[in-house]
Amino acid sequence: MTIYRWIRTNLISGYSPTTQVYGICFDRYDKILICKKPMEAWSLPGGKPEANETLVETLQRELLEEVDTTISSARLLGVQEVDGTIYQARFIATIKDMYPQTLDPDTGLQFERKLVRPQEIGKYINWGELGKIMFEQAVELHLG
C-alpha cells in the first residue's frame, strides 16, 4: 500500500528526488485548470522533470505540451511525499494565455482541458483528504 504525506512548504530543498511536478493554475476568474487524456480521469497538468530542467521549467513545458497554456507566475505550494522516498511538487500558478489545443508531442493525443470553480474541484479530481487539504491551501494562497 502506497503511503502519501502532504508537506506544505515554499522551499524545495531537502525534498529530493522530485519525480513529478503539477500545477494548480488559476485564471483571472479564480477558476482552476484541469485536464485529461482521452479515456482517463481528470487531473492537474504536469509531468516529469527532464535533465537540467528546473521544476518551474518542467511545469511551464508540461502546460504548453499538454494544454497549450502559458503562465505568468508560479509558487511552490508544497510537496507530496510518496512512501517516504520520493516527492511530487505542487505549484500554484497564474494563467497568462490559453491557445488553441494541439496534440501532446509525447503521446500524440489531444488532452481535454477545463476551467472549474475551486468548490467543484472534488467532482473532477478525488485525491482524498490530502488532495482536499492541498486544494484548500492553494485557494487560500492564491486569494491571499
C-alpha positions in Angstrom: 0.0 0.0 0.0 1.4 3.4 -1.0 1.7 5.9 1.8 1.2 9.6 0.9 2.0 12.6 3.1 1.3 16.2 2.2 4.0 18.7 3.3 3.2 22.4 3.0 6.4 24.3 2.1 7.7 27.0 -0.1 11.2 25.6 -0.2 12.0 22.6 -2.4 15.5 22.0 -0.9 15.6 18.8 1.2 12.8 17.1 -0.9 14.7 15.0 -3.4 14.2 13.2 -5.7 11.3 15.2 -7.1 9.8 12.9 -9.7 6.7 14.8 -10.7 5.6 18.5 -10.9 1.9 19.5 -11.1 0.3 23.0 -11.3 -2.8 24.3 -9.7 -3.3 27.0 -12.3 -5.8 29.8 -11.8 -7.3 32.0 -14.4 -8.4 35.6 -13.9 -11.8 34.4 -12.6 -10.1 32.2 -10.0 -11.0 29.0 -11.8 -8.6 26.1 -11.8 -7.3 24.4 -15.0 -7.8 20.7 -15.1 -7.1 18.3 -17.9 -7.3 14.7 -19.0 -6.1 12.3 -21.7 -8.8 10.5 -23.7 -10.3 7.7 -21.7 -8.5 8.7 -18.4 -9.6 10.6 -15.3 -9.3 14.4 -14.8 -6.1 15.6 -13.3 -3.8 18.6 -13.0 -1.4 19.4 -15.8 2.1 18.4 -15.1 4.7 15.7 -15.5 8.2 14.5 -15.0 11.3 16.8 -15.0 13.8 16.4 -17.8 17.5 16.7 -17.5 18.8 20.1 -16.4 15.3 21.5 -16.1 14.2 23.4 -13.0 10.8 22.4 -11.5 9.2 25.7 -12.8 10.6 25.0 -16.3 9.1 21.5 -16.1 5.7 23.0 -15.2 5.9 25.5 -18.0 6.9 22.9 -20.6 4.2 20.5 -19.5 1.5 23.2 -19.5 2.4 24.1 -23.1 2.7 20.5 -24.3 -0.5 19.1 -22.6 -2.9 22.1 -22.5 -1.3 24.8 -24.7 -1.2 27.2 -21.8 1.4 29.6 -20.5 1.7 31.0 -17.0 2.9 34.4 -15.7 3.9 33.2 -12.3 4.4 30.1 -10.2 4.9 29.5 -6.5 5.7 26.3 -4.7 2.7 25.2 -2.6 4.2 22.1 -1.2 5.3 18.5 -1.9 3.6 15.2 -1.6 5.8 12.6 -0.1 5.3 9.1 -1.6 6.4 6.1 0.6 9.0 8.3 2.3 11.3 8.0 -0.7 10.2 10.4 -3.5 8.4 13.7 -3.8 5.9 15.3 -6.1 6.0 19.1 -6.3 2.7 21.1 -6.4 2.8 24.7 -7.6 0.1 27.3 -7.8 0.3 29.4 -10.9 -1.4 32.2 -12.7 -2.5 31.5 -16.3 -1.2 34.0 -18.8 -2.6 32.7 -22.1 -4.6 29.7 -23.3 -4.0 28.8 -27.0 -6.0 26.6 -29.4 -5.3 23.0 -28.4 -2.7 20.9 -30.3 -1.5 17.3 -29.9 0.7 16.5 -27.0 4.2 15.8 -28.5 4.9 13.0 -26.1 1.7 11.0 -26.6 0.3 12.2 -29.9 -3.1 12.7 -28.1 -5.1 15.9 -27.5 -5.8 16.5 -23.9 -9.2 17.8 -22.9 -9.0 20.9 -20.7 -11.5 22.6 -18.5 -11.6 25.5 -16.0 -13.6 24.7 -12.9 -14.5 26.7 -9.8 -12.5 25.7 -6.7 -15.6 24.4 -4.9 -16.2 22.0 -7.9 -12.7 20.5 -8.0 -13.7 17.4 -5.9 -16.2 16.5 -8.6 -13.4 16.0 -11.1 -10.3 15.2 -9.0 -10.6 12.9 -6.0 -7.3 12.7 -4.2 -8.8 12.0 -0.8 -8.2 14.1 2.3 -4.7 15.1 1.3 -5.9 16.4 -2.0 -8.7 18.3 -0.3 -6.2 20.0 2.0 -3.9 20.7 -0.9 -6.6 22.4 -2.9 -7.9 24.4 0.1 -4.3 25.7 0.7 -3.9 26.5 -2.9 -7.1 28.6 -3.0 -6.1 30.4 0.3 -2.6 31.2 -1.1 -4.0 32.3 -4.4 -6.7 34.6 -3.0 -4.2 35.7 -0.3 
